[in-house]
Amino acid sequence: MKKVFKYIGYTLGGLIFLLILLFVFVYASSTIQINKQYDIKPSALKIPSDSSTIKNGERLYVLRGCTYCHGIDLSGKTIMSDPLLGVIAGPNLTKGKGGLPADYSDQDYVRAIRHGVGRSRKGLMYMSAEEFYYFNDKDLSAIIAYIKTIPQVDNVPETNVAGPLMRLLFLMDKAPIIAAKVIDHNAPRPADVKEDTTAEYGHYMSISCADCHGAGLSGGEVPAAPPGTPLAPNITFDKKTGIGNWSKEDFAKAMRAGIRPNGKPIDPFMPWQNFSRMTDVELNAMWVYLRSLPQKSFGEELAKSEQSVQEPKENNERNLKAQK
């Protein structure tokens, strides 16, 4: 028995040693990438100051989900605090205590929003610049114009921290800690899209949808989301698990009132309150774009990933139950 316990002790000791080595490797490797510096020279933008642009900038700030991290008053807030995942907190975008410095320039705004890089040249943690990079100059200028008009708010948000699990996911390219890492900063700027009821403009308006619904918009687990986050539904026009049986009016009601065709409310995690700020042209263009996509079963991207085929089937059942 003594030999058995001895071997068990050696085994446990070896496992603990390997876990320590893994932790050191993950922490060191992720820290190097998190602290990487980027030499970004953002394109110059002329920031308007007229009331019409500022009003549209306020609408776009809400519509594009900026309130989720920075709050309606732009003073920042904590999104998540978890021992394994870490702390995700949106910074204070006003120039009050805990906010931006008084000499924060238009170029600094463009570098941060479009490239996810701060004045220190380091990537900004948890800044969704991979999505905002595709904002056209008109929309980005309007958002910046609005931010610059906000009164000072004194608030010192928590510091962003990447926990051990988040760092591991980051190294596996499963968690978007540093958006600057995945952006092609030297790529040509995406061409402006005419505001019209077209699939092309609808795609422009739908870029952020992929963050939750997946690249093919067929739904599934939301990447790097806090525990308890609901599955993102399938928003392709698959008739069994998607929105293939929805009418245009059903879609408008879901996006503007948060109500499904069956009369049930959409899960609050879905930011329909933000999307309710879309114009008729933007909403109709998104509808046209979604109708143009290939129909996919729920979680189809998951089935093609490293996960097993069985998991999407189980998620599919969960999605069907959520729809009822």
C-alpha positions as CSV (number, residue, x, y, z in Angstrom):
1,M,0.0,0.0,0.0
2,K,2.9,2.3,0.8
3,K,4.2,1.8,-2.8
4,V,0.8,2.5,-4.2
5,F,0.4,5.8,-2.3
6,K,4.0,6.6,-3.3
7,Y,3.2,6.2,-7.0
8,I,0.0,8.2,-6.6
9,G,1.9,11.0,-4.9
10,Y,4.5,11.0,-7.7
11,T,1.7,11.1,-10.3
12,L,-0.1,13.9,-8.7
13,G,3.1,15.8,-8.2
14,G,4.0,15.3,-11.8
15,L,0.6,16.6,-12.9
16,I,0.8,19.6,-10.7
17,F,4.3,20.4,-12.1
18,L,3.0,20.1,-15.7
19,L,0.1,22.4,-14.9
20,I,2.5,24.9,-13.4
21,L,4.6,24.7,-16.6
22,L,1.5,25.2,-18.7
23,F,0.4,28.2,-16.7
24,V,3.8,29.8,-17.0
25,F,3.9,29.2,-20.7
26,V,0.4,30.5,-21.3
27,Y,1.0,33.6,-19.1
28,A,4.4,34.4,-20.7
29,S,3.3,33.8,-24.3
30,S,0.0,35.7,-24.0
31,T,1.7,38.6,-22.2
32,I,4.2,39.0,-25.1
33,Q,1.3,39.2,-27.5
34,I,-0.8,41.5,-25.3
35,N,2.1,43.9,-24.9
36,K,3.0,43.9,-28.6
37,Q,3.3,47.4,-30.1
38,Y,1.8,48.5,-33.4
39,D,3.2,51.4,-35.5
40,I,-0.1,52.8,-36.8
41,K,-0.5,55.9,-38.8
42,P,-4.3,56.3,-39.2
43,S,-5.7,58.1,-42.2
44,A,-6.8,61.6,-41.5
45,L,-10.5,62.3,-41.0
46,K,-12.2,65.6,-41.0
47,I,-14.5,65.5,-38.0
48,P,-17.7,67.7,-38.6
49,S,-19.2,69.7,-35.8
50,D,-22.7,70.4,-37.2
51,S,-25.7,69.4,-35.2
52,S,-27.0,67.0,-37.9
53,T,-23.8,64.9,-37.9
54,I,-23.6,64.9,-34.1
55,K,-27.2,63.7,-33.8
56,N,-26.5,60.9,-36.3
57,G,-23.3,60.1,-34.4
58,E,-25.4,59.6,-31.2
59,R,-27.7,57.3,-33.1
60,L,-24.8,55.3,-34.5
61,Y,-23.1,55.1,-31.1
62,V,-26.2,53.3,-29.7
63,L,-26.9,51.3,-32.9
64,R,-23.4,50.0,-33.2
65,G,-23.4,48.7,-29.6
66,C,-20.9,51.2,-28.0
67,T,-23.2,51.5,-25.0
68,Y,-22.6,47.8,-24.2
69,C,-19.1,48.6,-22.9
70,H,-19.0,52.3,-22.4
71,G,-22.6,53.1,-21.2
72,I,-25.1,55.5,-22.4
73,D,-23.2,58.4,-20.8
74,L,-19.9,57.1,-22.2
75,S,-18.3,56.9,-18.7
76,G,-17.5,53.1,-18.9
77,K,-18.7,50.1,-17.0
78,T,-17.7,46.6,-16.0
79,I,-19.0,43.9,-18.3
80,M,-17.6,40.8,-16.7
81,S,-15.6,39.9,-13.6
82,D,-14.7,36.2,-13.4
83,P,-11.7,34.4,-11.7
84,L,-10.9,32.3,-14.7
85,L,-11.8,34.7,-17.6
86,G,-10.8,37.9,-16.0
87,V,-12.2,41.4,-16.0
88,I,-13.7,43.1,-19.1
89,A,-14.5,46.8,-18.5
90,G,-15.2,49.5,-21.0
91,P,-13.1,52.7,-20.5
92,N,-14.5,56.1,-19.7
93,L,-14.6,58.0,-23.1
94,T,-15.4,61.4,-21.6
95,K,-12.6,63.7,-20.4
96,G,-13.6,63.6,-16.8
97,K,-11.7,61.9,-14.0
98,G,-10.7,58.4,-15.1
99,G,-11.4,59.2,-18.7
100,L,-9.5,60.4,-21.8
101,P,-6.7,63.0,-21.5
102,A,-7.5,66.6,-22.4
103,D,-5.3,66.5,-25.4
104,Y,-6.8,63.3,-27.0
105,S,-6.8,64.1,-30.7
106,D,-8.9,63.1,-33.7
107,Q,-6.1,60.9,-34.8
108,D,-6.1,59.1,-31.4
109,Y,-9.8,58.4,-31.8
110,V,-9.3,56.9,-35.3
111,R,-6.4,54.8,-34.2
112,A,-8.4,53.4,-31.2
113,I,-11.7,52.8,-33.0
114,R,-10.5,51.7,-36.4
115,H,-7.3,49.9,-35.4
116,G,-7.7,49.0,-31.8
117,V,-4.5,50.6,-30.8
118,G,-3.9,53.2,-28.0
119,R,-1.5,56.1,-27.8
120,S,1.1,53.8,-26.2
121,R,1.1,51.8,-29.5
122,K,-0.2,48.7,-27.6
123,G,-3.4,47.0,-28.6
124,L,-6.4,47.9,-26.6
125,M,-7.8,45.0,-24.7
126,Y,-11.4,43.8,-25.6
127,M,-11.9,46.7,-28.1
128,S,-13.9,45.3,-31.1
129,A,-11.9,47.2,-33.7
130,E,-12.0,44.2,-36.0
131,E,-15.7,45.1,-36.5
132,F,-15.3,48.9,-36.4
133,Y,-12.5,48.8,-38.9
134,Y,-15.2,48.5,-41.6
135,F,-17.0,51.6,-40.6
136,N,-17.0,54.0,-43.5
137,D,-15.5,57.4,-43.0
138,K,-18.8,59.2,-42.8
139,D,-20.1,57.0,-40.0
140,L,-16.8,56.9,-38.1
141,S,-16.6,60.7,-38.3
142,A,-20.1,61.1,-37.0
143,I,-19.4,58.8,-34.0
144,I,-16.3,60.7,-33.1
145,A,-18.1,64.1,-33.5
146,Y,-20.7,62.9,-31.0
147,I,-18.1,61.5,-28.5
148,K,-16.3,64.9,-28.5
149,T,-19.5,66.7,-27.4
150,I,-20.2,64.6,-24.3
151,P,-19.8,66.4,-21.0
152,Q,-17.1,65.2,-18.5
153,V,-18.2,62.4,-16.3
154,D,-16.0,61.4,-13.4
155,N,-15.7,57.6,-13.3
156,V,-12.7,55.3,-13.0
157,P,-13.6,51.9,-14.5
158,E,-11.9,48.7,-13.5
159,T,-8.8,47.7,-15.3
160,N,-9.1,45.1,-18.0
161,V,-7.5,41.8,-16.9
162,A,-7.1,38.6,-18.9
163,G,-7.6,35.6,-16.7
164,P,-5.8,32.2,-17.2
165,L,-8.6,30.6,-19.2
166,M,-9.0,33.8,-21.4
167,R,-5.3,33.8,-22.0
168,L,-5.4,30.2,-23.1
169,L,-8.3,30.8,-25.4
170,F,-6.4,33.9,-26.8
171,L,-3.4,31.8,-27.7
172,M,-5.8,29.3,-29.4
173,D,-7.3,32.3,-31.4
174,K,-10.7,31.6,-29.6
175,A,-10.9,34.8,-27.6
176,P,-10.6,38.3,-29.1
177,I,-8.5,40.0,-26.4
178,I,-6.5,42.1,-28.8
179,A,-8.3,43.0,-32.0
180,A,-5.2,44.7,-33.4
181,K,-3.7,41.2,-33.7
182,V,-6.2,40.1,-36.4
183,I,-6.6,43.4,-38.3
184,D,-4.7,43.9,-41.6
185,H,-3.7,47.5,-40.8
186,N,-2.2,48.0,-44.2
187,A,-5.1,46.8,-46.2
188,P,-6.9,49.3,-48.4
189,R,-9.9,51.0,-46.7
190,P,-13.2,49.2,-47.6
191,A,-15.1,51.2,-50.2
192,D,-18.1,53.3,-49.0
193,V,-21.4,51.6,-49.6
194,K,-24.3,53.6,-50.9
195,E,-27.2,53.9,-48.4
196,D,-29.9,51.9,-50.2
197,T,-32.1,48.9,-49.8
198,T,-29.5,46.5,-51.2
199,A,-27.8,43.4,-50.0
200,E,-24.5,45.2,-50.2
201,Y,-25.6,47.9,-47.8
202,G,-27.4,45.3,-45.6
203,H,-24.1,43.4,-45.3
204,Y,-22.4,46.6,-44.2
205,M,-25.1,47.0,-41.5
206,S,-24.8,43.4,-40.5
207,I,-21.1,43.1,-39.9
208,S,-21.5,43.1,-36.1
209,C,-24.0,40.2,-36.2
210,A,-21.2,37.7,-36.9
211,D,-19.7,38.4,-33.4
212,C,-22.6,36.4,-31.8
213,H,-24.3,34.5,-34.7
214,G,-21.1,33.2,-36.3
215,A,-19.5,33.9,-39.7
216,G,-22.3,32.2,-41.5
217,L,-25.0,33.6,-39.1
218,S,-26.3,30.1,-38.3
219,G,-25.9,30.7,-34.6
220,G,-24.4,28.7,-31.7
221,E,-22.1,29.4,-28.7
222,V,-21.1,33.0,-28.4
223,P,-17.3,33.2,-28.5
224,A,-15.6,34.0,-25.1
225,A,-19.0,35.0,-23.6
226,P,-19.6,35.0,-19.8
227,P,-21.0,31.8,-18.3
228,G,-24.8,31.5,-18.7
229,T,-24.8,33.4,-22.0
230,P,-27.7,32.1,-24.2
231,L,-27.0,30.5,-27.5
232,A,-27.1,32.8,-30.5
233,P,-30.0,31.8,-32.8
234,N,-29.8,31.0,-36.4
235,I,-30.7,34.1,-38.5
236,T,-30.4,32.5,-41.9
237,F,-33.6,31.6,-43.7
238,D,-33.6,28.0,-42.8
239,K,-37.2,27.0,-42.2
240,K,-36.6,24.6,-39.4
241,T,-34.1,26.3,-37.2
242,G,-33.7,29.8,-38.7
243,I,-36.1,32.6,-39.6
244,G,-37.2,31.1,-42.9
245,N,-40.9,31.4,-41.8
246,W,-40.6,35.0,-40.8
247,S,-42.2,37.8,-42.8
248,K,-40.6,41.2,-43.3
249,E,-43.0,42.6,-40.7
250,D,-41.9,39.8,-38.2
251,F,-38.3,40.8,-38.7
252,A,-39.0,44.5,-38.2
253,K,-41.0,43.8,-35.0
254,A,-38.2,41.6,-33.6
255,M,-35.6,44.3,-34.3
256,R,-37.6,47.2,-33.1
257,A,-39.7,45.8,-30.3
258,G,-37.8,42.6,-29.3
259,I,-40.9,40.4,-30.0
260,R,-40.8,37.1,-31.9
261,P,-43.6,36.2,-34.4
262,N,-45.1,33.9,-31.7
263,G,-45.5,36.9,-29.4
264,K,-42.7,35.9,-27.0
265,P,-39.9,38.3,-26.1
266,I,-36.5,37.9,-27.4
267,D,-33.8,37.1,-24.9
268,P,-32.5,40.4,-23.4
269,F,-28.9,39.4,-24.4
270,M,-29.9,40.3,-27.9
271,P,-29.4,44.1,-28.2
272,W,-32.5,44.8,-30.1
273,Q,-32.9,48.1,-28.3
274,N,-29.8,49.2,-30.1
275,F,-31.0,48.0,-33.5
276,S,-34.3,49.7,-33.0
277,R,-32.4,52.9,-33.9
278,M,-32.0,51.7,-37.5
279,T,-33.6,53.7,-40.2
280,D,-36.2,52.0,-42.5
281,V,-33.5,51.9,-45.3
282,E,-31.0,50.2,-43.0
283,L,-33.5,47.7,-41.6
284,N,-34.8,46.8,-45.1
285,A,-31.3,46.5,-46.4
286,M,-30.5,44.0,-43.6
287,W,-33.6,42.0,-44.5
288,V,-32.5,41.9,-48.1
289,Y,-29.0,40.8,-47.2
290,L,-30.2,38.0,-44.8
291,R,-32.5,36.7,-47.5
292,S,-29.6,36.5,-49.9
293,L,-27.5,34.2,-47.7
294,P,-27.4,30.4,-48.1
295,Q,-29.8,28.6,-45.7
296,K,-28.0,26.8,-43.0
297,S,-29.1,24.6,-40.1
298,F,-28.4,25.8,-36.6
299,G,-24.8,25.7,-35.6
300,E,-23.6,24.6,-39.0
301,E,-20.3,26.4,-38.5
302,L,-19.7,24.4,-35.3
303,A,-20.1,21.2,-37.2
304,K,-17.3,22.2,-39.5
305,S,-15.0,23.3,-36.6
306,E,-12.9,21.3,-34.2
307,Q,-15.9,20.4,-32.2
308,S,-17.7,17.2,-32.7
309,V,-20.8,16.8,-34.9
310,Q,-22.8,15.7,-31.8
311,E,-22.4,19.0,-30.1
312,P,-24.2,21.1,-32.8
313,K,-27.0,18.5,-32.7
314,E,-27.4,19.0,-29.0
315,N,-27.3,22.8,-29.5
316,N,-29.8,22.5,-32.2
317,E,-32.3,20.9,-29.8
318,R,-31.6,23.7,-27.3
319,N,-32.2,26.3,-30.0
320,L,-35.5,24.7,-31.0
321,K,-36.7,24.7,-27.4
322,A,-35.7,28.4,-27.0
323,Q,-37.7,29.3,-30.1
324,K,-40.9,27.7,-28.7
